[in-house]
Amino acid sequence: MLYVGVDFGGTKIEAAALSQNGTFLSRQREPNPGNYKDALETVCQLIARVEAEAKQADPSLATRVATIGVGAPGSVSPRTGVMRNANSTWLNGMTFREDLEAAIKRPVRLANDANCLALSEAIDGAAKGLKSVFAIIVGTGCGGGLVIDGHLIEGANGLTGEWGHIPLPWQKPEEFPGPTCWCGHKGCLETWVSGTGFARDFHAVTGKALRSEEIINGMRSGDAECEAAFDRLMDRLGRAMAVTVNMLDPDAFVFGGGLSNVHEIYDRLPAKILPHVFSDGWQAELKPAQWGDSSGVRGAAYLWAQGH
């Protein structure tokens, strides 16, 4: 079997072809052109390129028709079939899956990008062998995905894991009502714990405009304002994760996105989570994604491998 996955990101689109045992046979990426027509064409071109390259690498696959899985921001409405909730807002309202199927003339399975990360890491990544895994992506935005017993859970309405658009829990007076999110609500988690939310909060408190990476570097060098900003980020992320613990109690949290590379979070988060957990004790594994920025494209390919 030949599995092709597509990771449809806000700035880049990546496609990869995987063998049945999960070995990369081909990987290609291109900038996301930022409009629907050109993005659809880019996806089609990438699929054709990685499929052809994989068959050259393994001639035994020459007669195989690859399955196609796509990880994308947002999700497909089970009622209307159109994209919704994507922060690449020009995808919303489009029949992306069906348009791609028509263009490449074969079935396509599509899931949220955070769901794909969760599936990849549960199958053969950082959470392999664990019963329940909640994946957290914290980058430009933030999102989540849930896998139980190796199977992706999307819910009756396809909304499982829309973690970035719950309100920041246990808000403090200075946090209420919170910034306006692109979705139209105020105080969504995405406005607080994403990379952009982290930088926004730092600017609001200090008046200084720094990128999230610069704040992390400042924290590591002992800058008091950067250290305080990072502590606020950990506190807010910990509160949000405690809500997930109280509802789902996963065996592991696996992190993707830029924040997953900040090793300090794995030491500091447990103490921020525990005070809000409705229990006499709590333990779970907190890990960075083993496959890093490859998790999304691997999970997309695995949408077929798992019979999802």
Secondary structure, DSSP 8 states (H G I E B T S, - for coil): --EEEEEE-SSEEEEEEE-TTS-EEEEEEEE--SSHHHHHHHHHHHHHHHHHHHHHH-GGGTT---EEEEEESSEE-TTT--EES-SSGGGTT--HHHHHHHHHTS-EEEEEHHHHHHHHHHHHSTTTT-SEEEEEEESSSEEEEEEETTEEE--TTS-TT-GGGSB-SS--GGGSS--B-TTS-BSBTHHHHSHHHHHHHHHHHHS----HHHHHHHHHTT-HHHHHHHHHHHHHHHHHHHHHHHHH--SEEEEESGGGG-THHHHHHHHHHGGGSSSS----EEEE-TTGGGHHHHHHHHHHHTT-
